[in-house]
Amino acid sequence: MTSSKCSVYNEAVEIAMNILLILEFGLGLTSNAIALWTFYFRLKIWKPHAVYLLNLVIADVLLNICLPFRLALALRFSIIETWDYRERLCSVILFALSLSQAVSIAFLTAVALDRYFRVVHPNNKTSSLTARNAKVIACLVWLLAIGLTVEILVAPQPKNSTECRSFTLQGEANFYSIWHVIVFFLEFLVPFGLILFCTVGIIRKLKKSPRDLSSQPKLRKAMLLVIAVVVVFGVCFLPSVLGRVLVYILQSFESCAAFRSAVNVFDVTICWTYLNSALDPIVYCFSSPTFRSSYRKIINSLRVRRNEVEPQSLDISKDSES
């Protein structure tokens, strides 16, 4: 196979990925700091969806912690002299990133399902879950996610490799690589299908429900929340799935250039998935007015500070002219 002998390194792509990692780290750190502050100081009533959102924030914080190390490995810093140590760090970071992504997907799905059952099937037992039940579900989600992604820690790295990748794009397939691919596709396809199902169900309920003030606002809020989940989910994770499919299609071709292009696209889309830590606050804002108030308050305070600084600079210039 030609692809096994192809060099996929591209300096321009590496630079673009590093810039993307830096931007994602800065945006994610800021947005999740505000979310944690809101959870700790402002959120008074804890419902199941709030528990799911808190765990979503924890997963995003875990991702933000890993991004600087992921960037260091991408830049091939010399602080780690031998690949033996880099290999261990690579496995740990890739495991933590995969875990955070799997947990984020799970809790985005949980938020959508919670809204769906509460507005479409309010008499279902699922609609009467308490915050305590949600905490148990959250623990089970974390355990399941660890079980699905732990193979990254134990999977052997390809020999003579100096790159830190979760996917084995070249070489023979083994149990670990096959398992990783199966989990990669299933953790997107199954939750995305459930989220779309919830969205369609809520929209149908909205159309069938009587148009009175007591019922419509609740349905509209649920619809907007689930649509926000769909948008964040699709924008962040769909490109990587399409990129992986592209690699599968082109790796069998007798064209090194085509395979290299597909791998470069896939690498960028994998980095793009980390953007979910910065976009998840969109879901928080649609879930509760408390979060909208927090983010609005921060933005307004920044505007006020900016307006306070600008007149001072104008006054100084006028004084210097006089």
Secondary structure, 3 states (H helix, E strand, C coil): CHHHHCCCCCHHHHHHHHHHHHHHHHHHHHHHHHHHHHHHHHCCCCCHHHHHHHHHHHHHHHHHHHHHHHHHHHHCCCCCCCHHHHHHHHHHHHHHHHHHHHHHHHHHHHHHHHHHHHHHCCCCHHHHCCHHHHHHHHHHHHHHHHHHHCHHHHCCCCCCCCCCCCCCCCCCCCHHHHHHHHHHHHHHHHHHHHHHHHHHHHHHHHHHCCCCCCCHHHHHHHHHHHHHHHHHHHHHHHHHHHHHHHHHHHCCCCCHHHHHHHHHHHHHHHHHHCCHHHHHHHHHHHHCHHHHHHHHHHHHHHHHHHHHHHHHHHHHHHHHHC
